[in-house]
Amino acid sequence: SLLISVLVIVLINLHFSGRVLWKIKARVREAQEQKAQGQAAMHGVSAMQLLEGLIQQPLQHFNRKNTKTFSQRFFVNEAHWKRPHGPVFLYIGGEGLLSKFSVLAGHHVSMAGEHGALLVALEHRFYGQSIISLGTQDLQHLSSQEA
């Protein structure tokens, strides 16, 4: 009985801790976007110089028999690009959604300015608007190789 009570208390604490961490993560993300927005404005880069879209990607890159695809979100910032010979910098999103500020501000944007690079950001396949599915059968596609 005491063990069950302790387990219930631990589970309740874990549940509420998870909710608190989720809220903290959301606030950190909001703060990062506000900072990025300020940096972009300081450097004179606007969202008008930005392309956003979806590209159809293979669900499985290593199985040619599977022709299923999913929509993967991307952003392109060509404000600093020295056409046609400037390099292309690929910013690969991590465990979260991308926003327009992913290619409007930050160290990688500063580097793109220094090198005259085209900046392309690609959202991870299981996050943000590029989420495939969270069904157990689809988790096989969540691997570093497929990413």
C-alpha positions as CSV (number, residue, x, y, z in Angstrom):
1,S,0.0,0.0,0.0
2,L,2.8,2.4,0.9
3,L,4.7,1.4,-2.3
4,I,1.6,2.0,-4.4
5,S,1.1,5.4,-2.8
6,V,4.7,6.4,-3.5
7,L,4.5,5.2,-7.1
8,V,1.3,7.2,-7.6
9,I,3.0,10.3,-6.2
10,V,6.0,9.8,-8.4
11,L,3.9,9.3,-11.5
12,I,1.9,12.5,-10.7
13,N,5.1,14.4,-10.2
14,L,6.5,13.1,-13.5
15,H,3.3,14.1,-15.3
16,F,3.4,17.7,-14.0
17,S,7.2,18.0,-14.5
18,G,6.7,17.1,-18.1
19,R,4.0,19.8,-18.5
20,V,6.3,22.3,-16.9
21,L,9.2,21.4,-19.1
22,W,7.0,21.6,-22.2
23,K,5.9,25.2,-21.1
24,I,9.6,26.2,-20.4
25,K,10.6,24.9,-23.9
26,A,7.8,26.9,-25.5
27,R,8.9,30.1,-23.7
28,V,12.5,29.6,-24.6
29,R,11.5,29.1,-28.2
30,E,9.4,32.3,-28.1
31,A,12.4,34.2,-26.6
32,Q,14.7,32.8,-29.3
33,E,12.3,33.9,-32.1
34,Q,12.0,37.4,-30.6
35,K,15.8,37.7,-30.4
36,A,16.2,36.4,-34.0
37,Q,13.6,38.9,-35.2
38,G,15.5,41.7,-33.6
39,Q,18.8,40.5,-35.1
40,A,17.2,40.2,-38.5
41,A,15.9,43.7,-38.3
42,M,19.3,45.0,-37.2
43,H,21.0,43.5,-40.3
44,G,18.3,44.7,-42.6
45,V,17.1,41.2,-43.6
46,S,13.4,40.9,-43.9
47,A,11.0,38.0,-44.4
48,M,10.4,39.4,-47.9
49,Q,13.7,37.9,-48.9
50,L,12.6,34.5,-47.8
51,L,11.1,31.5,-49.6
52,E,9.1,28.9,-47.7
53,G,7.6,25.7,-49.0
54,L,7.1,22.0,-48.9
55,I,9.0,19.4,-50.9
56,Q,8.0,15.8,-51.5
57,Q,10.6,13.6,-50.0
58,P,10.9,9.8,-50.2
59,L,9.7,8.1,-47.0
60,Q,12.4,5.5,-47.4
61,H,15.6,6.5,-49.1
62,F,17.0,3.0,-49.1
63,N,14.1,1.0,-50.4
64,R,13.3,1.8,-54.1
65,K,10.2,-0.4,-54.0
66,N,8.5,1.9,-51.5
67,T,7.4,5.0,-53.4
68,K,5.6,6.7,-50.5
69,T,6.5,10.3,-49.9
70,F,6.0,13.0,-47.2
71,S,5.9,16.8,-47.3
72,Q,9.1,18.3,-45.8
73,R,9.1,22.0,-44.9
74,F,12.0,24.2,-46.0
75,F,13.1,27.8,-45.9
76,V,15.5,29.6,-48.3
77,N,17.2,33.0,-47.6
78,E,19.0,34.4,-50.6
79,A,19.6,37.8,-49.2
80,H,23.4,37.3,-49.0
81,W,23.9,35.0,-52.0
82,K,26.6,36.0,-54.4
83,R,25.1,34.4,-57.6
84,P,26.0,32.1,-59.3
85,H,29.2,31.0,-57.6
86,G,28.4,31.6,-53.9
87,P,28.2,28.5,-51.7
88,V,25.1,27.0,-50.3
89,F,24.7,26.5,-46.5
90,L,22.3,23.8,-45.4
91,Y,20.8,24.3,-41.9
92,I,19.2,21.1,-40.7
93,G,16.6,21.5,-38.1
94,G,16.8,19.5,-34.9
95,E,14.1,18.3,-32.5
96,G,11.6,21.1,-33.1
97,L,9.8,23.0,-35.7
98,L,11.6,25.5,-37.9
99,S,10.4,29.1,-38.4
100,K,11.3,31.8,-40.8
101,F,13.7,33.1,-38.2
102,S,15.7,29.9,-38.6
103,V,17.1,31.5,-41.8
104,L,16.8,35.2,-40.8
105,A,19.1,35.4,-37.8
106,G,21.8,33.5,-35.9
107,H,25.4,32.5,-36.3
108,H,24.7,30.6,-39.5
109,V,23.1,33.6,-41.1
110,S,26.1,35.8,-40.2
111,M,28.4,33.2,-41.8
112,A,26.2,33.2,-44.9
113,G,26.7,37.0,-45.1
114,E,30.4,36.7,-44.7
115,H,30.7,34.1,-47.4
116,G,28.0,35.2,-49.8
117,A,26.1,32.0,-49.3
118,L,22.6,30.9,-50.1
119,L,21.0,29.6,-46.8
120,V,18.6,26.7,-46.9
121,A,16.9,25.3,-43.8
122,L,15.3,21.9,-43.8
123,E,12.9,20.8,-41.1
124,H,13.4,17.4,-39.6
125,R,11.0,14.7,-40.8
126,F,9.3,14.1,-37.5
127,Y,9.0,17.6,-36.2
128,G,7.0,20.8,-36.9
129,Q,5.0,20.7,-40.1
130,S,7.1,17.9,-41.5
131,I,5.7,15.3,-39.1
132,I,5.0,12.0,-40.8
133,S,3.0,10.3,-38.2
134,L,3.6,9.3,-34.6
135,G,2.1,5.8,-35.1
136,T,4.3,3.0,-33.9
137,Q,4.5,1.5,-37.4
138,D,6.0,4.8,-38.7
139,L,8.8,5.1,-36.1
140,Q,10.9,2.8,-38.2
141,H,11.4,5.9,-40.5
142,L,12.8,7.9,-37.6
143,S,16.5,7.0,-37.9
144,S,19.7,9.0,-38.5
145,Q,20.2,7.2,-41.8
146,E,16.7,8.2,-43.1
147,A,17.0,11.7,-41.7
